[in-house]
């Protein structure tokens, strides 16, 4: 049995015996051997930084894989049902873990409406300081198209967790008002404010975006901010990476809250979105999932 501090002593002794840079092999000073184990060459420091970064990425991937496995094991019967519904054979499908926007619907308060109106008037005043802009808006064509794809399914299953960060501004900025002006060249500041205010829902999802209703975003895609269309959370980025390695794109999502499964959704190019509701054994305080269409958020 090791004496107290034996491991520490062993590691210190190991460092003392480091005589050469582990990347270029040059002889180290005593200080270098005890500290970093590399020399002072920039390229050696760059290699050390790259290695540490890769180790961090690998550790995060391992942790995420463990979380995915835990959720899929807890929801095994529903996962199997979802896989069958989308035509996946055995385990031949992409496994994806999604967060869960836990807040339920509440009435939209007058204070929040007033906060949005104040923000709209501020950005509209700035957007109307110049002539009607003449910009190329073709980049919005793909963003505004109803694609009903696997990413839409992921966002609706999560219930728009990233939308919760939009608060009373809905991520709207000057450029969004300028785009509205370009499409409505005769519009006024007052009209654009009234236009956005008219789309507010009666109920919203907790303290999230003022346009986030229980059935999804109350704004059509054409009115949402660029950020609403282009932001991808870590779950979506991981899903995209996994799909690049898939031959057919069949995917089963387990939506989790505090590492406990809430709902299961399947998707494939042939079937589209296939929700599998109920039957997940769990103890949680989050509300029951709300069934929505695949284009509710993205």
N, C-alpha and C positions, 0 to 999 in steps of 0.2 A: 504494500500500500504506500502511495506517495505521501511524503511529509507535506505539511502546509507550505504552499509557495513553490513546490517542486516544479510544477508546470511553468511557472513564471521564470524560474531559474534556467530551466531547460531552453526556453525560447530566447532568453538573453544570451545564453551560451551559443546558441545557433547563430545569432546575429553577430557575435564577436568573431566567429569563424568565417564570416562572409568576407572574402578577400578580393573578389572580382565582380565587376558590374555584370548583372545577369543578362544584359542585352548585348553589350559590345565586348565584354570580357576584360576591359581595362582594369588595372589594379586600383582598389578603392583606398581612401583614407580611412582612419579609424572611425571618424565621425560618420562618413558615408556608409560604412559597413554596419554601424549601429542604428542608423536612422532609416534611410530609404532602401539601401542595398543596391543603389545604382549610382552612376557617376553624374557629373554636372552637364553632360552634353544635352543640348535641346532635343535631339532625336530620341535619346533614351528616355527623357521625361515624357515626350509625346507617346512613346510606346507604353510607358507605365500608365499614363492617363487613359489611353485606349483600352488597355487590359482591364483596368479598374471599372471603366464604363461598361465593357462587355460583361464583366462579372456581375455588375448591378443589373443589367438587362436580363441575364440568364437567371438570376435569383428571382426577379420579378415575374418572369415567365413561369418559373417553377411554382411560385406561390399562387399565381393565377390558375395554373393547371390543377393544383390541389383544390382550390376553391371550386373550380368547375366540376371536378370529380365528386366533391362532397355534395354539391347541389344536384347533380345528375343521379347520384346514388339515392339521395333522399326522395327524388321524384321518379324513380325507376319505372313504375307502372305506367305513368303518364308519358314518359319519354318513349317507351316502347309503343304506346298507342299512337303518339304523334309520328313516329318513324314509319309505322305501318300506313298511316293516313297519307303521307307524302310519297309513299312508294319506295322508301329506303330499305335496303336489304341488310339485315344484321346490324353492324355498327358502321355501315358505310354512309355516314353523314357528318356534317360539320357540327360540332358541339359549341354552343355559344351561351355564355353567362351574361345576363343583362341586369342592370340595377332596376329598382322599382320606386317610382314616385309615389310615396306613401300617402300624401295628403289627399283628403276627400274634398268634395265640393262645398263651398261656403258662399254666401251672398257677396257680391262685389260691393265694397263699401264706398260711400260717397267721397271719403278722403282720398281713396286711391284713384277714383275718376278725376278728381281735381288735380292730383299729382300728375297724371298722364296729360291732362289738358295743358298744364303749365309747361311740361316738357315739350309738347307739340308746338305750342306757341313760340317757345324759345328757338327750336331748330327751324321752324317755318320762317321766322323773322330773318334768320341768317341765310336760309336758302333762297329768299326772295330779294336779296340785295343785288342780284345780277339779273341779266336777261335770261329768258328761258334757255336752259342748256341744250346743247346739241352733241350728245355723246352716243357712242355705239353701245346699244343695249342688247346686242345679240347674245352676250354671255349669259343673260338671264333666261334665254329660251329653254335651255336644258334644266335650269334650276326650277323653273315654274311649271314644267311639264309634269303631269300626273303619271308617275312611272309605276307605282304599285309594286315596287321591287322588294328585294330582301331587306334593304336598309329601311324602307318605309315600315315594313313589318316589325323590325327591331324597335324603331322609335315608338310605334303605337303600343307594342307590348310593354315597353318600359313606362308608358304614359308620359313621355316627355320630361324626363328628369332634368335635362339641360334647360328646358323652358322655365324651370323654377327660378333660374338666375336672372331672368329678364325683368322681373319685378314690375314697377310702374312705368317703365320706359319702353318695354317690348323690344329692346335693342335698336330702336329707331334712331337714325341720325340724319344729318343734313343731306347726305347723298340719297337717302330714301325719299325725302321730300323733293329733291331735285328730279329724281326719276319720275315721281308723280306729276311734277310740273311739265316734264317733257311729254308725257302721255296725255296731259290735260293742259295744253298751252294757254287756255283762257281762264284757268282756275285761279282763285285768289287764296291768300293766306287763310282767311276765315273758312273757305270751302274745304281746304285740305284738313284743317283741324276738325271740322264737322264730319268730314268723311271718315276719319279714323275713329272718332268718338262714337259714330253710329254703329260701329262693328263690335262694340263692347258687349260681352254676354252678361246675363243676369247673375250667373254663378261662375266662380272660378275655382281652380284647384289650390286651395290653401293660400299661401303668400307668394305663389308663383307668378307667372306672367299674367297681366290683366286681361289678355286675350285668350288665355288657356282655359277653355270650358271643359266640363266633364266629358264631352264627346270630341275633344281635340281643339285645334287652333280655330278661333272664330274668324280669322282673317284668311281670305283666299291667298294662294301662293304668290300671286302677282303683287300683293301688298306687303308681304313680309320682308323684313330687312335682309340684307346680304348675309349677315351673320347667321340668321335663322337657317339659311339654305346651305351654308358652307362649313359650319362648325361640326366637327366629328369628335365625339367623346372617346375615351380609351376603349370602351367596349366595341364601338363601331370600327375603330382603327384595327383592333385585334381581329374582328370579324372579317374585315377586308383582306387582311393578311392570310387568314385561314382559307378564305374563299379562293384566293389565288392558287392555292395548292390543291384545291378540290377539282375533280373532273366534271361534276354535274351540279354543284351548288346546293344540293339538298341540305337543309339546315334544321336543327331542332334547338329552340331557345328555352332555357329555364330562367325565368325571372325570379330574382332573389331579393330578399329584404333581411338584412342582418344575417346573411349566410343561410337563411331558411327559404325554401322554395315557395313561391306565391302562385305562379301559374306556368303553364307549358304551352308553347306555340311552335308549330312546324311550318316550314315553307319549302317549296320547290318550284322550279320554273313551270312545271306542269300543273300543279295544284294551286299555286298561290298560297295565301295565308290560311292555315288550318289551326284554330285555337282548340286546345284540349282543356276544358275547365273542370275544376273540382277534383276531389280525391287526394290532394296532397296533405299528408299528415304533418302538422306544424303547430307550434305555439307562437303566436305573434299578435301584435297590437295594430298592425296595419289593416286598413279597410279591405274589403273584398275587391278583387280585380273588376274593372269595368271593361266590357267587351266593346271594342271599337273597330272601325274599318281600317284597312292597311294604310290609307293615305291621310289619316287624321292629323299627323304631325309633320312629316317630311314631304 
